[in-house]
Amino acid sequence: MTNALILGATGGIGRALSARLEAQGVQVTGVSRSRDGLDLTRADTVADHAARLAGQSFDLIVNTTGALVIDGHQPEKSLDAVDADAMARQFALNATGVALAIQAFGPLLARDRRAVFASLSARVGSIGDNDLGGWIGYRAAKAAQNQIIRTASIEYRRRNRHAILVALHPGTVETPLTAKYASRYPTITPDRSAEALLAVIDGLTADDTGSFWDWKGARVPW
């Protein structure tokens, strides 16, 4: 691996991934909303950033953007708490935004060698692994993201035979996204998550495209 692109590079996991890749001698390009204006809910900013990178090719692109609480709307505990606008915002960032990222940045994946597009999903987006309920908007948006990645991977078998597209569950990571809920679950640091995710990515083969993995290297059911 020589070149990597990190979307959401100023977040906890994005920073940790960038640092680990740079320590391995990888040339890292990082973009984020807070620093660079990349907003996955705005197609114009996604297209603009991709255009700035035109002509480059990357061995690895990782989308680390996402949010659990958007505009103050907390995860729903029941159907009674569902709010249409809040759910739409969840989909705009955690699902549609990922489709826009693959659409814009996917063509920058290297075409003459193995290349990976990985997006951070969440285990709670697994339909098969849902035994607790709740968190309806976030769960549904992440499940939609998983379907987007699965579908895009099928198209990319024709577009770029070297490309591997996957969804990754990073663990419950000690970041602002999980701060309010982390006490209920075992947590890991951003650096530990980054180390584990890179190990999973390193082990991927062409047969793994369109799959969903957790940070421990185990497949997550759809």
C-alpha positions as CSV (number, residue, x, y, z in Angstrom):
1,M,0.0,0.0,0.0
2,T,1.4,3.4,-1.0
3,N,-1.5,5.9,-1.1
4,A,-4.6,6.2,1.1
5,L,-7.5,8.6,1.3
6,I,-9.3,9.1,4.6
7,L,-12.7,10.7,4.6
8,G,-13.4,12.2,8.0
9,A,-9.7,12.5,8.8
10,T,-10.1,14.8,11.8
11,G,-12.4,12.5,13.7
12,G,-11.1,10.1,16.4
13,I,-10.9,7.0,14.1
14,G,-9.9,9.0,11.1
15,R,-7.0,10.6,12.9
16,A,-5.9,7.2,14.3
17,L,-6.0,5.5,10.9
18,S,-4.1,8.4,9.3
19,A,-1.4,8.2,12.0
20,R,-1.0,4.4,11.7
21,L,-0.8,4.5,7.9
22,E,1.7,7.3,7.9
23,A,3.8,5.4,10.4
24,Q,3.9,2.5,7.9
25,G,5.2,4.9,5.2
26,V,1.8,5.3,3.4
27,Q,1.1,8.6,1.8
28,V,-2.2,9.8,3.4
29,T,-4.6,12.3,2.0
30,G,-7.2,13.3,4.6
31,V,-10.3,15.4,4.1
32,S,-13.0,16.3,6.6
33,R,-16.0,18.5,7.1
34,S,-14.6,20.6,10.0
35,R,-11.3,21.4,8.2
36,D,-12.0,21.1,4.5
37,G,-15.8,21.4,4.1
38,L,-16.5,17.9,2.9
39,D,-20.1,17.2,3.9
40,L,-21.5,13.9,2.7
41,T,-25.0,15.3,3.0
42,R,-24.2,17.8,0.3
43,A,-23.5,16.3,-3.1
44,D,-21.8,19.4,-4.3
45,T,-19.0,19.3,-1.7
46,V,-18.5,15.6,-2.3
47,A,-18.1,16.1,-6.1
48,D,-15.9,19.1,-5.5
49,H,-13.4,17.3,-3.3
50,A,-13.3,14.3,-5.7
51,A,-12.6,16.7,-8.6
52,R,-9.6,18.1,-6.7
53,L,-8.2,14.6,-6.4
54,A,-8.7,13.7,-10.1
55,G,-5.7,12.0,-11.6
56,Q,-4.7,10.4,-8.3
57,S,-5.2,6.7,-7.5
58,F,-5.5,5.2,-4.1
59,D,-4.8,1.7,-2.7
60,L,-7.2,2.4,0.2
61,I,-10.1,4.7,0.7
62,V,-11.8,4.7,4.1
63,N,-15.0,6.6,4.9
64,T,-15.0,7.2,8.7
65,T,-17.8,9.8,8.7
66,G,-21.1,9.2,10.5
67,A,-23.1,10.3,13.4
68,L,-25.4,8.8,16.0
69,V,-26.9,12.0,17.4
70,I,-27.8,14.6,14.7
71,D,-29.1,18.0,15.5
72,G,-29.8,16.9,19.1
73,H,-32.0,14.0,18.2
74,Q,-31.1,11.1,20.5
75,P,-31.5,7.4,19.4
76,E,-35.1,6.3,19.7
77,K,-36.0,3.9,22.5
78,S,-39.2,2.9,20.9
79,L,-41.4,3.5,17.8
80,D,-43.2,6.3,19.7
81,A,-40.1,8.4,19.5
82,V,-39.6,8.2,15.7
83,D,-39.4,11.6,14.1
84,A,-39.5,11.8,10.3
85,D,-37.1,14.7,10.0
86,A,-34.6,13.1,12.3
87,M,-34.7,9.8,10.5
88,A,-34.2,11.6,7.1
89,R,-31.1,13.2,8.5
90,Q,-29.8,9.8,9.6
91,F,-30.2,8.5,6.1
92,A,-28.7,11.6,4.5
93,L,-25.4,11.1,6.4
94,N,-25.2,7.4,7.2
95,A,-26.6,6.0,4.0
96,T,-27.1,8.4,1.1
97,G,-23.8,10.1,2.0
98,V,-22.0,6.8,1.6
99,A,-23.5,6.2,-1.8
100,L,-22.3,9.7,-2.8
101,A,-18.9,8.9,-1.4
102,I,-18.6,5.7,-3.4
103,Q,-20.0,7.5,-6.5
104,A,-17.4,10.3,-6.3
105,F,-14.3,8.7,-4.8
106,G,-14.7,5.1,-6.0
107,P,-13.3,6.0,-9.4
108,L,-10.1,7.0,-7.6
109,L,-9.3,3.4,-6.5
110,A,-6.3,2.0,-8.2
111,R,-7.2,-0.1,-11.3
112,D,-3.9,-2.0,-11.8
113,R,-3.6,-3.5,-8.3
114,R,-5.6,-4.5,-5.3
115,A,-7.6,-1.5,-3.9
116,V,-10.1,-1.3,-1.0
117,F,-13.0,1.1,-0.3
118,A,-14.0,0.6,3.3
119,S,-16.8,2.4,5.1
120,L,-17.4,2.4,8.8
121,S,-20.8,0.9,9.5
122,A,-22.1,-0.4,12.8
123,R,-23.0,-3.8,14.2
124,V,-26.4,-2.3,15.2
125,G,-27.1,-2.0,11.4
126,S,-27.1,-5.8,11.2
127,I,-30.7,-7.1,10.8
128,G,-29.7,-10.6,11.7
129,D,-27.9,-9.5,14.9
130,N,-30.7,-7.3,16.2
131,D,-32.1,-8.7,19.4
132,L,-32.6,-5.5,21.4
133,G,-34.6,-3.2,19.2
134,G,-34.5,0.6,19.6
135,W,-32.3,3.1,17.8
136,I,-34.5,2.8,14.8
137,G,-33.3,5.6,12.6
138,Y,-29.6,4.8,13.2
139,R,-30.0,1.1,12.8
140,A,-32.0,1.5,9.6
141,A,-29.6,4.0,8.1
142,K,-26.6,1.7,8.8
143,A,-28.5,-1.2,7.4
144,A,-29.1,0.9,4.3
145,Q,-25.5,1.7,4.1
146,N,-24.6,-2.0,4.2
147,Q,-27.0,-2.6,1.3
148,I,-25.4,0.3,-0.7
149,I,-22.0,-1.2,-0.2
150,R,-23.1,-4.7,-1.2
151,T,-24.8,-3.4,-4.3
152,A,-21.9,-1.1,-5.3
153,S,-19.5,-4.1,-4.9
154,I,-21.5,-6.0,-7.5
155,E,-21.2,-3.1,-10.0
156,Y,-17.5,-2.7,-9.2
157,R,-16.8,-6.3,-10.3
158,R,-17.4,-4.9,-13.8
159,R,-15.9,-1.5,-13.3
160,N,-12.7,-2.4,-11.5
161,R,-11.8,-6.0,-11.0
162,H,-9.2,-5.2,-8.4
163,A,-11.6,-3.2,-6.2
164,I,-12.8,-4.6,-2.9
165,L,-15.7,-2.8,-1.2
166,V,-16.6,-3.6,2.4
167,A,-18.5,-2.4,5.5
168,L,-16.6,-2.4,8.8
169,H,-17.8,-2.3,12.4
170,P,-15.0,-0.5,14.3
171,G,-16.1,-1.6,17.8
172,T,-17.4,0.7,20.5
173,V,-14.7,3.3,20.2
174,E,-14.0,6.0,22.8
175,T,-15.0,9.0,20.7
176,P,-17.6,11.8,21.1
177,L,-20.0,9.7,19.0
178,T,-20.2,7.0,21.7
179,A,-19.4,9.1,24.8
180,K,-23.0,9.0,26.3
181,Y,-23.4,5.3,25.7
182,A,-19.9,3.8,26.1
183,S,-20.3,3.0,29.8
184,R,-22.8,0.3,28.9
185,Y,-20.4,-1.6,26.6
186,P,-16.7,-2.6,26.5
187,T,-14.8,0.1,24.7
188,I,-11.5,0.4,22.8
189,T,-9.4,3.4,22.0
190,P,-9.3,4.9,18.5
191,D,-5.8,3.7,18.0
192,R,-6.7,0.1,18.9
193,S,-9.6,0.2,16.5
194,A,-7.5,1.6,13.7
195,E,-4.9,-1.1,14.3
196,A,-7.5,-3.8,14.2
197,L,-9.3,-2.4,11.2
198,L,-6.1,-2.1,9.2
199,A,-5.4,-5.8,10.0
200,V,-8.8,-6.7,8.7
201,I,-8.3,-4.7,5.5
202,D,-4.9,-6.2,5.0
203,G,-6.5,-9.7,5.0
204,L,-9.2,-9.0,2.5
205,T,-9.2,-10.8,-0.9
206,A,-11.3,-10.2,-4.0
207,D,-13.8,-12.8,-2.8
208,D,-14.5,-10.6,0.3
209,T,-15.9,-7.7,-1.7
210,G,-19.4,-6.7,-0.7
211,S,-19.0,-8.2,2.9
212,F,-19.4,-6.8,6.4
213,W,-16.6,-7.3,9.0
214,D,-16.1,-6.4,12.6
215,W,-12.8,-5.1,14.1
216,K,-11.9,-8.5,15.4
217,G,-11.9,-10.0,11.9
218,A,-15.2,-11.8,12.1
219,R,-18.0,-11.5,9.5
220,V,-21.1,-9.7,10.7
221,P,-24.5,-11.1,9.5
222,W,-26.5,-8.8,7.3
